[in-house]
Amino acid sequence: MERKFNKQPKLHVKSGDTVQVIAGNSKGKTGKVLEVLVKKNRVIVEGASMIKKHIKPSAQNPQGEIKETEGTIHISNVMVVDPSTGKASRIGRKLNEAGKLQRFSKASGKFL
């Protein structure tokens, strides 16, 4: 069924989740999701996919600098870490006791 109002897709990762990178240069690293870029299907993970950004000299910073920041990772390359087991797990959605859809870990079956 197509969504009527909010056309953004539902994703398995939310901002603030602890995730593990499962592919790419930062494979195996875990970190907190700082930002989810929904339109690009990418996430920014704390401490993963570090990139160097060259900053031009300015009046406030006459020397200029090379700043190291987190780059984006495609959302398919991260898995949510289950808080009860500490391992990466796939995520599903099912109704909780209140009758609202909530994410759960497929490994342990517990709600996130």
C-alpha positions in Angstrom: 0.0 0.0 0.0 1.4 3.4 -1.0 1.8 6.0 1.7 -0.5 9.1 1.1 1.2 11.9 3.0 4.8 11.2 4.0 6.4 9.8 0.8 9.8 9.0 2.6 10.5 5.3 2.9 10.6 3.7 6.3 14.2 2.8 7.1 15.7 0.3 9.6 18.1 2.9 11.1 17.2 5.9 13.2 19.4 8.8 14.4 20.9 7.8 17.8 21.0 4.0 17.0 24.2 2.1 17.6 25.2 0.4 14.3 27.9 -1.8 13.0 29.4 -1.2 9.5 29.2 -4.5 7.5 30.8 -3.4 4.2 33.3 -0.9 2.9 36.5 0.6 4.2 35.2 0.9 7.8 33.9 -2.7 7.9 33.6 -4.0 11.5 33.5 -0.5 13.2 30.6 0.3 15.5 29.3 3.7 16.3 26.3 5.9 16.9 24.3 7.3 14.0 24.7 11.0 14.0 22.4 11.8 11.0 20.2 9.9 8.5 20.0 11.4 5.0 16.7 9.9 3.9 16.6 11.2 0.4 20.1 9.9 -0.4 19.7 6.6 1.6 22.9 7.3 3.5 23.9 7.7 7.2 26.7 9.4 9.1 28.2 7.1 11.7 30.4 8.4 14.5 34.1 7.4 13.9 33.5 5.6 10.7 34.3 6.5 7.1 36.6 9.4 8.0 37.4 11.9 5.3 39.8 14.8 5.1 38.3 18.2 4.2 40.6 21.0 3.1 39.5 24.4 4.6 40.5 27.5 2.7 42.3 30.2 4.7 40.0 33.0 5.9 40.1 36.0 8.2 39.1 33.9 11.2 41.5 31.0 10.2 44.4 32.7 8.3 46.4 29.4 8.2 43.7 27.2 6.8 43.5 23.6 7.8 42.8 20.0 6.9 39.8 18.9 9.0 38.9 15.2 9.4 35.2 14.5 9.6 32.8 11.6 9.2 31.7 10.8 5.7 28.4 9.1 4.6 27.8 5.4 4.3 25.0 3.8 2.3 22.3 2.6 4.6 22.5 -0.9 3.3 26.0 -1.2 4.6 25.1 -0.8 8.3 23.2 -3.1 10.8 21.7 -2.1 14.1 23.4 -3.5 17.1 21.0 -5.4 19.4 21.3 -3.8 22.9 20.6 -7.1 24.7 23.2 -9.2 22.9 25.6 -6.6 21.6 25.7 -8.2 18.2 24.5 -6.8 14.8 21.0 -7.9 14.0 18.4 -7.5 11.3 15.4 -5.4 12.1 11.7 -6.0 11.7 8.5 -4.2 12.7 5.5 -5.6 14.6 2.7 -4.4 16.8 3.5 -3.9 20.4 1.1 -4.1 23.4 -0.2 -0.6 22.7 -1.1 -1.6 19.1 1.6 0.6 17.6 4.3 -0.6 15.1 7.7 -0.8 16.8 11.1 -2.1 15.6 12.4 -5.4 17.0 15.5 -7.4 16.7 15.1 -10.5 14.6 18.0 -12.3 16.4 16.5 -11.9 20.0 12.9 -11.0 19.2 13.1 -8.1 21.7 11.8 -4.6 20.9 14.3 -1.8 20.4 
